[in-house]
C-alpha cells in the first residue's frame, strides 16, 4: 500500500509514477476522501475537547450549588454530535483504506519506462541452443509417449488445467522440487518452510492479491479461506503484525507449495499442456530485508533463481520489466524466461521482485533499529525458485533424444535415480 503521507506531501510525484503503470489511474478520489476524513476527525477532536472543558466547568459549578441544567443539556447534544461524527469518520476511513488498497505500488526510478512488454529490457542471456539433428518434439508428444502425465484423465477428475503426473513423470516432478529446495537451503542459506495452502483473507491482502485479483483465486466460502496462488502469500505473512529486531534481518525463507490459479484472464492464450494450468508446483523465495539493502538483495535473490537453470544446463534470458509491465505490487521486477525448443518460444519461469514497503505496510511488518530504536517498515522481495510447469517443458524438450527418450541433467540424477527416461 502506498503511504498516505507521501500522497499528501507529493501528490504530483505519486500521480506521475502511478501513470507510468496505468495512465487511467487518478488520485482525485484518494485526496478527496483523505481531506474529508481529516476534516471530520479534527472536528470530532475539537468537540471532545469542548466537552471535556465544559464537563470540568459543570463539575466546579455544582460544587457551588449552581444550576447547570442548560449546560448539561447542551453537552448531551455535543455527545450525540460526537457519536454521529465517529460513525462518519469510521466510514470515511474504511472508504479511504479501500481506495488505497486499490492503488498499485510505485515503480522504482531505475525501472525503464514503457507501456507494455515491448519496452522490456533484456539484461543477459545464458546457455546455447541444443544441437539436435532430428525433428524436435513438443513436451506433450514426449510426455504422452513416455507415459509421464495424462491431461485427459486429469480433466476427468478436476477439469482442464489440472495435470495428472504418472510414474516417472511424478518422480521427475518430485525430483525437481527436492533438488531446488536443497539448493536454496544448503547452498544459499534459506530456511525451509512448509506452509498452509489455505489462508485467511488478510494474507493475500498483505501481498496485494486481494482485493484486486479475487477473480483469479479459488475461495472456500464456507471456511472464509483462500487457496494460495503462490507460497509468497503464507511466507510473507509469517511476520505480519510483528516488530523484528535489526539483527534478525535479512530473513530468508524458501518453501514448496502447490499453487492454485483460476487464470480468469487467460481466454485466448496458449493453454496447451503445461503452458497455462490451474494447479502447479513451485519453490518460492522470500526475503525480509532492511530498506537500504533491498536492491542489493534483489540482485542476489535473482542469481539464486538463475543458479537452478544454469546447473540444469538450460538456456534462459533475464528480462527487466518496464513500468507498464510491472505487477500490481512490484516496484522493480526481473523475469527469467526459458527457451523451449519444441515450442520455439521463451517461457517465463520466474519473476523476482522488490516490493519495497508496499507489502510490509499492508501487513504491518516492521523492525526496530539498534542505533536509535526507531521502528520502520521492512522491505520484502521474492522470486520463484522455480515454478515447475514451464521448467518441465524446457527440460523435456531440451534433453530429448532421437529415440524419444529423455536424458536427465547430471545434478538431477541422484534425485531421480537414473540417467534417462525411456
N, C-alpha and C positions, 0 to 999 in steps of 0.2 A: 504494500500500500504506500502511496506517495504521502510524504509528510504534509499535513495541512498547514503547518507553519511555513514550509517552503512555498506552498501555493500562495499564501497570504503575502509573503515577503517578495517573491519574484514571479508573479503570475505570467508575465510576458515570456520569461525564460521557460517556465514549465509548459506553457501553451505551445511554444515553438518546438520543444522536444517531443511533446505528445504528437504534434502534427507530422513529425518525421516517421512515426509509427503508423498513424492513421490521420489523414488530414480532415476527417469528418468529426474528430473529437473537439469538444469545446469545454472550457472551464466556466462558462457563464452560470450554469446551474449550480455548480460547486460553490462558487463565490457568493451567489445569492443566498443559498442555504446557510453558508457559514456566517454571513452577515446577519441574517435573521436569528440564527442560533445564538450568536454572541450578544446581540441586542437584547433579546428576551432573557438570556442568562444574567446579564448585567442588571436589567430591570428587576428581576426576581431578587437578586442580591441586595439591591437598594431597598426594596420593600421589607426584606428580612431585617436589614439594619434599622430601618424606621420602626418596625415592630418591636425590636429589642430595646430601642431607645425609649419609646413610648411606654413599654411594659415596665421599664425601670421607673419612669415618672409616675405611672399609676401606683406602683408599689409605695413610692415615697408619699404620694398624696393620701393614700389610705392610712398611713401612719398618723397623719394629722387629722383624720376623720373627715376628709373632703369627699364630696360626691364625684365619682368618676364614671358614672353610668354611660355618659355620652362617649367618653374616651374608649371604654370597653367595647361598646357597640361598634365604634369606628374600627377598632383593632380586629374585631371579628370579620368585618368586611375585608380588611387587609389580608387576613389569614386565608380567606376564600380566594382572593386575587392571587395570592402566592401559590395555592394549590392548582389553580387554573393555569398559571404560568409554568409550573413544574410539568404539568401534562404536555403543554405546548413545547417546552424545551426538550423533553424526552422524545417527543415525536419528531422534532426538527433534528435532534442528534441522530436518531435512527435513520432518517432520510439522508442526512449528510454522510453517515458511515456507509450506507448502501451505495451512495453515489461514489464515494472514494474507492470502494471495493470494485467498482466497475471500470476504474481508470487503470490502464496498463502502466508498467514500470517505464521509467525514462531511460532512453539509450545513453550509454556512456559516450563521452566526447570522441573516443577513439574509434567508434563504430563507423564504417563507411556509410554515407547516405545513399539511399535508393528506395524505389517504390516496391520492388519485388525481387525474386531470386536472380533476375538477370543482372543485378548490381552486386551480387555476392562476389567475394574475392577469394580466389584460390591461393592459399598460403604456400602449400607444398604438396608434392606427390611422392609416394614411396612405392617401390616394387616395380616389377616388369610384367608384361603380358606373358602368360604361359604359352610356350611354343607347342601347339598341338597340331599334329599332321593328320588329323581326321575330323570328321564333321562333329562339331560341338553340340552336345545335347543339353537341354534345359534341366533344371533341378527336378522338375516334375517327371520328365521321362526317366531320369536316372533313379529317382526315388521309387517310382512305380515298378520299374524292372527289378530293383533290388529289394522290394517289399519293405521300405523304410517307413512309409506313412500311408495313410488311407483317408483322403479328404471326403470321399463319398460316405464312408461309414461314420466319420466324424460328424458330417452333416445330418446323418440319420439320428445320431444321438442328441446333438445340441443345435443343429442348424449350420448354415455356411459360415466359414471363418473360424471354426474350432477344430484345429488339427488333431488327428489321432496318430500318434507315433507307434511303430510296431518293431519289436525285436531289436535289430541292430540300429534302427533309427532312434528308438527310445534310448538305447545305450549311448549313442553318439550325442544326443541332446544332454543327457546326464553328464557325460564326459566333459563337454564344453563348459557346463555350469561349474563343475567341480574344479576344472583347470583354471577358469577365470577367478574363482573365489580364492584359490590357493595363491595365484599370482598377486592379487591385490592385498591379501593378508600377510603372506610370507615375504614377498619381495618389496612391496610398497608400504607395508605397515598399517593397513586399515584394520579396524576392529570389526569382526563379522557379527552381524545381527540377523536373526531370523524373525521378521516382524509379522504382526497380524495382517491378513489380506482384506479384512473389512474394518472400516474406521468410522468414527463419529463425524458429523458434518463439519466440525471445527477443523479437522485435519486437512481435508482438501481445500478448505477456505484459506488456511495458512499458506499453502504453496501456490495459490492462485487458480486452482482448478474450479473452485466454486466462488461466486455463483455463475460465472460466465459460461463454463463448459459443462454444465449439468447434463446437457443432451448427449454428450459423448461418453457419459459414465453410466455404469449399472448401479441400481439402487434397490435396497431391500426396504420397502416402505414399512412393513410391519415392525422391523427392528430399528428403523431410522439409522441404517448403516450403509455406507457406500463401499463398493468393491474398488480396490485401488487400481488406477491406471498405470502405476509405477511405484516401486518401493521408495521413491523420493518422498511420497506422502507420509508414510509412517516414520521414516528415518528423520525427516526434518522436524517432525512433531515430538520427538523424544525429549527435547529440551524446551518445549513451549511453556510459557509462564514460569521460566526459571531465570535466575541470575547466576551465571557461571563465573568462576574466578579466572583471572587473566592467565594463570599458569596452566589452566586446563586446555587452552587453545594452542594450536588447532586441534579440533576433534574430527577424526576421520572414520567414517562408517562405510561398510560395504554390506550388501545384502542381496541374496537371491529372492526373487518373488515371481509368482505368476502375475501377469498384468492383464487387466480386462478393459477393453475399449469398444464402445459401440460403433465408433467411426461413422457417426451420423452424417458427416460431410463428405464421405468417400464415394458418393454416387458418380459414376463415370470414370473413376480412377482404376488403374490396373489392380485387380483383386485376385489374380491367378496365384495358386499355390500359397507360398509364404510371403508374398509381396505385401499383403494387407490382410491381417487377421484380427479377430475379436479377442482371442486369448493367446498369449505368448509368454515366453520366459525371458527374464532379463536379470543381469547382475548390475546393481546400481552403486554409484559412488557419491557420497555426500560429505561435505566438509563445513564446519563452523570455524570461522577464522576472524582475526582482528581486521578492521577495515583497511588499515594501511598495508595489509599483506594479501588482500583478496585477489588482486590481479596477478600477482606472482603465483598464488596458489592455483588460479585458473589455468595458467600455462602448464604448471606441473601436473595437475589432475588430467589435463588433456593428453600429456605424454603417457600417463598411466593407462589410459584407454588405448592409445596408439600402440603401446607395447604388445598388447594381445594380438593385434593384427600383424605386427612385424614378426613376432615369434611364430605365428602360423604361416608366414610367408605369403600373405595376401596383399594384393595391390590395392592401394587406397589413396585418397587425397583428403587434405584438411582444408575446409572452406570456412571463411569468416562471413557470417551473415550480415547483410546490410540492415539499416534501420527498419525498412518496411517489411523485412522477412523475419524479424525477431519475434520470439514468442511473447505472449502477454506479460509474463513475469520477468523475462530476462533483460539485463542491462547490456550484456555482451554475450555472444554465443559463437562457438565453433561447431560445425558439423563434420563428422567423419563419414566419408562415403566410400563404400567398397565397389570395386569393379567386378561385375558378374558377367563372365564371357558368354554364357549361354543366353542371358537376357540382352547382352550388348548394351548395358546401361550402368550408370552409377546408382548405388542404392545406399540411402542413409542408414547407418547402423548405430550412430551415437550422436547425441547433442551434449556439449559441455558448456555450461552456462554460469555466469556470475549474476546473482540477483541483488547484490549489494544489500541494502537494509529492507528491501521490499517484502520478503517473506518474514523476516525477523520482526518487523513492525506488526504484521498481521498476526503472528504467533506469539508476540511478546517474548522474544528470545534475546536476552541481554547478558552482558558481562561487566564485571567491576574492575577498573584499572587499579593496579597495585600502587602506582605513584600518587594519585590524587583521590582514590576511592570513588571516582566518577563512574556512574553506571551508563553504559552505551549499548546500542543495538549491535549485534554481531553482523557479519556478512555471511551469507550462505552461498555455496557453489555446489554444483552437482554435475554428473555426467553418467551416461550409460557405459558400463564397462564389461560386457556389451549386451545388446539385445540379440537373442539367438536366431530369430527367423531369417533375417537377411544375411546374417553371418553364415548360417547353414547353406543358404542359396549359393553364396560366393564360394564357400569351401567345397561343396559338391561339384560345382561347375568348373572350378579351377583345378581340382585334383582328380578329375575323371580320366580314365584310361581308355585306350582304343577298344578293349574288350568289354567295356561297360562297368568295370569295377571302379572303386574309389580308393585312392591312396590316402592314408591318414598321416597328417604332418607329424614329424618326429616328436615334438614336445607333447602332443596329444596321445601318442601311442600307449604310454603307461596307464592313462586314464581309460582308454578304450579297450586295451587288452590285445590289440593286434595291429598289423601294419596296413591292412587293406580290408575293404568291404567288398565281398564278391558273392 
